[in-house]
Amino acid sequence: MDYVRNISTRRDFHLLAFSNTEDHPYIIFIGLFLMYILAVLGNLLIIVLVFLVPQLQTPMYFFLCNLAAQDIISVSAALPKLMDITVTGETSISFNGCITQVFLLISCPSQDFFLLATMAYDRYVAICIPLRYHLMMNPRFCVLLVTSTWLFCAINAMCYSLFLSDLSFCRLLDINYIICETIAMMELSCSDITHIQTLIAVDVPLMGILPVGLILASYIYIIYSILKMRTVAARLKTFSSCSSHITVVLLLGGTCISLYVIPESQNSQEVDKMLCLMYLGFIPLLNPLVYSLRNRQVQSAAKIILSKYICVGSFIQKLVM
């Protein structure tokens, strides 16, 4: 009876994080801190620009705004705890905190692919059937599309959280990873995990293959339409409108393939941790850079907002003086 009571007790987990950072913890902390701050500020800048500049209030930037919001949530769910572990050496994370992290880190990253799929569809409509663009991509449809994907991903993540919270853990609760990862938690459990394995088997085609297939189908039609254009200038101009989106898709897709598709025997545990850090921290940092550096509309919008604040600041300074 005592054994059953012990395995049912909800104790703290321990995130082992990076095992080779003991010698230079503050250097690692500074790197993580800069990654976190830049990711949050960069994505916040995208959100602010979309809200303040009328030229950016289009379906494509509405989807980008949602992508930035979920990037802020995902880095905030992972990096602060990792920074705390790096500096203090305190690896414990409460059971409820671990389940909450699982929920956030499943719902937000899975939303990535669906948002990128909707953005690919937006580019398909804009390039392949431009005369019907405003009719098809109306504000009501865009809000419904984004809301349904957020809700679907949240329900999916909630299923994982509920299933994991019902498990019993009878082993040492050391998670050799940088986050509370579902597979790692399943390996520590002494309960039946068949229902979670079934959910994963359903999720792979639904949350991964489906949005990737939609992205590929959209770009097949887009490329076909571009090739039919008569002039090289028109082809380059049309392709440039998709270049930022393609870059983000390749970055995210390449990281996911390296992390989840390549067999574990070919990647050491530390390499997997670095890939996970890149997926959760570096990609959200790059997203606003890609959309700002490769997009003239975002650059011009940033200049407009900056010039307005400079003018207001100089005006207030003159009043004070």
Contacts in CASP RR format, 6 or more apart in sequence:
PFRMAT RR
TARGET T0000
AUTHOR 0000-0000-0000
METHOD contacts of the structure
MODEL  1
MDYVRNISTRRDFHLLAFSNTEDHPYIIFIGLFLMYILAVLGNLLIIVLV
FLVPQLQTPMYFFLCNLAAQDIISVSAALPKLMDITVTGETSISFNGCIT
QVFLLISCPSQDFFLLATMAYDRYVAICIPLRYHLMMNPRFCVLLVTSTW
LFCAINAMCYSLFLSDLSFCRLLDINYIICETIAMMELSCSDITHIQTLI
AVDVPLMGILPVGLILASYIYIIYSILKMRTVAARLKTFSSCSSHITVVL
LLGGTCISLYVIPESQNSQEVDKMLCLMYLGFIPLLNPLVYSLRNRQVQS
AAKIILSKYICVGSFIQKLVM
6 170 0 8 1.000
7 168 0 8 1.000
7 169 0 8 1.000
7 170 0 8 1.000
7 190 0 8 1.000
8 168 0 8 1.000
10 95 0 8 1.000
10 96 0 8 1.000
11 95 0 8 1.000
11 169 0 8 1.000
11 173 0 8 1.000
12 92 0 8 1.000
12 93 0 8 1.000
12 94 0 8 1.000
12 95 0 8 1.000
12 173 0 8 1.000
13 92 0 8 1.000
13 93 0 8 1.000
13 94 0 8 1.000
13 95 0 8 1.000
13 98 0 8 1.000
13 173 0 8 1.000
13 174 0 8 1.000
13 175 0 8 1.000
13 180 0 8 1.000
13 185 0 8 1.000
14 91 0 8 1.000
14 92 0 8 1.000
14 93 0 8 1.000
14 173 0 8 1.000
14 174 0 8 1.000
14 175 0 8 1.000
15 81 0 8 1.000
15 82 0 8 1.000
15 85 0 8 1.000
15 91 0 8 1.000
15 93 0 8 1.000
15 175 0 8 1.000
15 177 0 8 1.000
15 178 0 8 1.000
15 179 0 8 1.000
15 180 0 8 1.000
16 91 0 8 1.000
16 174 0 8 1.000
16 175 0 8 1.000
16 176 0 8 1.000
16 177 0 8 1.000
17 82 0 8 1.000
17 85 0 8 1.000
17 86 0 8 1.000
17 91 0 8 1.000
17 177 0 8 1.000
17 178 0 8 1.000
17 273 0 8 1.000
18 28 0 8 1.000
18 86 0 8 1.000
18 178 0 8 1.000
18 270 0 8 1.000
18 273 0 8 1.000
19 176 0 8 1.000
19 270 0 8 1.000
20 270 0 8 1.000
21 28 0 8 1.000
21 86 0 8 1.000
25 86 0 8 1.000
25 87 0 8 1.000
25 89 0 8 1.000
26 87 0 8 1.000
28 86 0 8 1.000
29 83 0 8 1.000
29 86 0 8 1.000
29 87 0 8 1.000
32 79 0 8 1.000
32 82 0 8 1.000
32 83 0 8 1.000
32 86 0 8 1.000
33 83 0 8 1.000
35 75 0 8 1.000
35 79 0 8 1.000
35 281 0 8 1.000
35 282 0 8 1.000
35 285 0 8 1.000
36 75 0 8 1.000
36 76 0 8 1.000
36 79 0 8 1.000
36 80 0 8 1.000
36 83 0 8 1.000
36 281 0 8 1.000
38 285 0 8 1.000
39 71 0 8 1.000
39 72 0 8 1.000
39 75 0 8 1.000
39 79 0 8 1.000
39 281 0 8 1.000
39 284 0 8 1.000
39 285 0 8 1.000
39 288 0 8 1.000
40 72 0 8 1.000
40 75 0 8 1.000
40 76 0 8 1.000
42 68 0 8 1.000
42 285 0 8 1.000
42 288 0 8 1.000
42 289 0 8 1.000
43 68 0 8 1.000
43 69 0 8 1.000
43 71 0 8 1.000
43 72 0 8 1.000
43 284 0 8 1.000
43 287 0 8 1.000
43 288 0 8 1.000
44 68 0 8 1.000
44 72 0 8 1.000
45 288 0 8 1.000
45 292 0 8 1.000
45 302 0 8 1.000
46 64 0 8 1.000
46 65 0 8 1.000
46 68 0 8 1.000
46 288 0 8 1.000
46 291 0 8 1.000
46 292 0 8 1.000
46 298 0 8 1.000
47 65 0 8 1.000
47 68 0 8 1.000
47 69 0 8 1.000
48 305 0 8 1.000
49 56 0 8 1.000
49 298 0 8 1.000
49 301 0 8 1.000
49 302 0 8 1.000
49 305 0 8 1.000
50 56 0 8 1.000
50 57 0 8 1.000
50 61 0 8 1.000
50 62 0 8 1.000
50 64 0 8 1.000
50 65 0 8 1.000
51 57 0 8 1.000
51 65 0 8 1.000
52 301 0 8 1.000
52 305 0 8 1.000
53 301 0 8 1.000
53 304 0 8 1.000
53 305 0 8 1.000
55 297 0 8 1.000
55 300 0 8 1.000
55 301 0 8 1.000
56 297 0 8 1.000
56 298 0 8 1.000
56 301 0 8 1.000
59 122 0 8 1.000
59 137 0 8 1.000
59 139 0 8 1.000
59 142 0 8 1.000
60 119 0 8 1.000
60 122 0 8 1.000
60 123 0 8 1.000
60 126 0 8 1.000
62 142 0 8 1.000
62 146 0 8 1.000
63 115 0 8 1.000
63 118 0 8 1.000
63 119 0 8 1.000
63 122 0 8 1.000
63 142 0 8 1.000
63 146 0 8 1.000
64 119 0 8 1.000
64 291 0 8 1.000
66 111 0 8 1.000
66 115 0 8 1.000
66 146 0 8 1.000
66 150 0 8 1.000
67 112 0 8 1.000
67 115 0 8 1.000
67 116 0 8 1.000
67 119 0 8 1.000
67 287 0 8 1.000
68 287 0 8 1.000
68 288 0 8 1.000
70 108 0 8 1.000
70 109 0 8 1.000
70 111 0 8 1.000
70 112 0 8 1.000
70 115 0 8 1.000
71 108 0 8 1.000
71 283 0 8 1.000
71 284 0 8 1.000
71 287 0 8 1.000
72 284 0 8 1.000
73 104 0 8 1.000
73 108 0 8 1.000
74 104 0 8 1.000
74 105 0 8 1.000
74 108 0 8 1.000
74 109 0 8 1.000
74 280 0 8 1.000
74 281 0 8 1.000
74 284 0 8 1.000
75 280 0 8 1.000
75 281 0 8 1.000
75 284 0 8 1.000
77 100 0 8 1.000
77 101 0 8 1.000
77 104 0 8 1.000
77 105 0 8 1.000
77 108 0 8 1.000
78 101 0 8 1.000
78 105 0 8 1.000
78 178 0 8 1.000
78 179 0 8 1.000
78 280 0 8 1.000
78 281 0 8 1.000
79 280 0 8 1.000
79 281 0 8 1.000
81 93 0 8 1.000
81 101 0 8 1.000
81 179 0 8 1.000
82 178 0 8 1.000
82 179 0 8 1.000
82 277 0 8 1.000
84 90 0 8 1.000
85 91 0 8 1.000
93 101 0 8 1.000
93 180 0 8 1.000
95 165 0 8 1.000
97 180 0 8 1.000
98 175 0 8 1.000
98 180 0 8 1.000
98 185 0 8 1.000
99 161 0 8 1.000
99 164 0 8 1.000
99 165 0 8 1.000
99 180 0 8 1.000
100 161 0 8 1.000
101 179 0 8 1.000
101 180 0 8 1.000
102 157 0 8 1.000
102 160 0 8 1.000
102 161 0 8 1.000
102 164 0 8 1.000
102 180 0 8 1.000
102 181 0 8 1.000
102 182 0 8 1.000
102 185 0 8 1.000
103 157 0 8 1.000
103 158 0 8 1.000
103 160 0 8 1.000
103 161 0 8 1.000
104 157 0 8 1.000
105 179 0 8 1.000
105 180 0 8 1.000
105 280 0 8 1.000
106 153 0 8 1.000
106 156 0 8 1.000
106 157 0 8 1.000
106 160 0 8 1.000
106 161 0 8 1.000
106 182 0 8 1.000
107 153 0 8 1.000
107 154 0 8 1.000
107 156 0 8 1.000
107 157 0 8 1.000
107 158 0 8 1.000
108 153 0 8 1.000
109 279 0 8 1.000
109 280 0 8 1.000
110 153 0 8 1.000
110 156 0 8 1.000
110 157 0 8 1.000
110 207 0 8 1.000
110 208 0 8 1.000
111 149 0 8 1.000
111 150 0 8 1.000
111 153 0 8 1.000
112 252 0 8 1.000
113 207 0 8 1.000
113 208 0 8 1.000
113 211 0 8 1.000
113 212 0 8 1.000
113 215 0 8 1.000
113 252 0 8 1.000
114 149 0 8 1.000
114 152 0 8 1.000
114 153 0 8 1.000
114 211 0 8 1.000
115 146 0 8 1.000
115 149 0 8 1.000
116 211 0 8 1.000
116 215 0 8 1.000
116 245 0 8 1.000
116 248 0 8 1.000
116 249 0 8 1.000
116 252 0 8 1.000
117 211 0 8 1.000
117 212 0 8 1.000
117 213 0 8 1.000
117 214 0 8 1.000
117 215 0 8 1.000
117 218 0 8 1.000
118 145 0 8 1.000
118 146 0 8 1.000
118 149 0 8 1.000
119 245 0 8 1.000
120 214 0 8 1.000
120 215 0 8 1.000
120 218 0 8 1.000
120 219 0 8 1.000
120 245 0 8 1.000
120 249 0 8 1.000
121 214 0 8 1.000
121 218 0 8 1.000
122 137 0 8 1.000
123 218 0 8 1.000
123 222 0 8 1.000
123 241 0 8 1.000
123 242 0 8 1.000
123 245 0 8 1.000
124 218 0 8 1.000
124 219 0 8 1.000
124 221 0 8 1.000
124 222 0 8 1.000
125 132 0 8 1.000
125 133 0 8 1.000
125 136 0 8 1.000
125 137 0 8 1.000
126 133 0 8 1.000
126 137 0 8 1.000
126 241 0 8 1.000
127 222 0 8 1.000
127 225 0 8 1.000
127 226 0 8 1.000
127 238 0 8 1.000
127 241 0 8 1.000
127 242 0 8 1.000
128 221 0 8 1.000
128 222 0 8 1.000
128 225 0 8 1.000
129 136 0 8 1.000
153 207 0 8 1.000
156 203 0 8 1.000
156 207 0 8 1.000
159 199 0 8 1.000
160 182 0 8 1.000
160 196 0 8 1.000
160 199 0 8 1.000
163 195 0 8 1.000
163 196 0 8 1.000
163 199 0 8 1.000
164 182 0 8 1.000
164 185 0 8 1.000
164 186 0 8 1.000
164 196 0 8 1.000
166 191 0 8 1.000
167 185 0 8 1.000
167 186 0 8 1.000
167 189 0 8 1.000
167 191 0 8 1.000
167 193 0 8 1.000
168 189 0 8 1.000
168 190 0 8 1.000
168 191 0 8 1.000
169 185 0 8 1.000
169 188 0 8 1.000
169 189 0 8 1.000
169 190 0 8 1.000
170 189 0 8 1.000
170 190 0 8 1.000
171 188 0 8 1.000
171 190 0 8 1.000
172 188 0 8 1.000
173 188 0 8 1.000
174 188 0 8 1.000
175 181 0 8 1.000
175 184 0 8 1.000
175 185 0 8 1.000
175 188 0 8 1.000
176 184 0 8 1.000
176 269 0 8 1.000
177 184 0 8 1.000
177 272 0 8 1.000
177 273 0 8 1.000
177 276 0 8 1.000
178 273 0 8 1.000
178 276 0 8 1.000
178 277 0 8 1.000
178 280 0 8 1.000
179 276 0 8 1.000
179 280 0 8 1.000
181 276 0 8 1.000
182 196 0 8 1.000
182 200 0 8 1.000
186 193 0 8 1.000
186 196 0 8 1.000
186 197 0 8 1.000
212 253 0 8 1.000
215 249 0 8 1.000
219 242 0 8 1.000
219 246 0 8 1.000
222 242 0 8 1.000
225 238 0 8 1.000
226 235 0 8 1.000
226 238 0 8 1.000
226 239 0 8 1.000
227 235 0 8 1.000
229 235 0 8 1.000
229 238 0 8 1.000
243 294 0 8 1.000
244 290 0 8 1.000
244 291 0 8 1.000
244 294 0 8 1.000
244 295 0 8 1.000
247 290 0 8 1.000
247 294 0 8 1.000
248 286 0 8 1.000
248 287 0 8 1.000
248 290 0 8 1.000
248 291 0 8 1.000
251 283 0 8 1.000
251 286 0 8 1.000
251 290 0 8 1.000
252 279 0 8 1.000
252 283 0 8 1.000
255 275 0 8 1.000
255 278 0 8 1.000
255 279 0 8 1.000
255 283 0 8 1.000
256 279 0 8 1.000
258 267 0 8 1.000
258 275 0 8 1.000
259 272 0 8 1.000
259 275 0 8 1.000
259 276 0 8 1.000
259 279 0 8 1.000
264 272 0 8 1.000
267 275 0 8 1.000
291 298 0 8 1.000
292 298 0 8 1.000
292 299 0 8 1.000
292 302 0 8 1.000
293 299 0 8 1.000
END
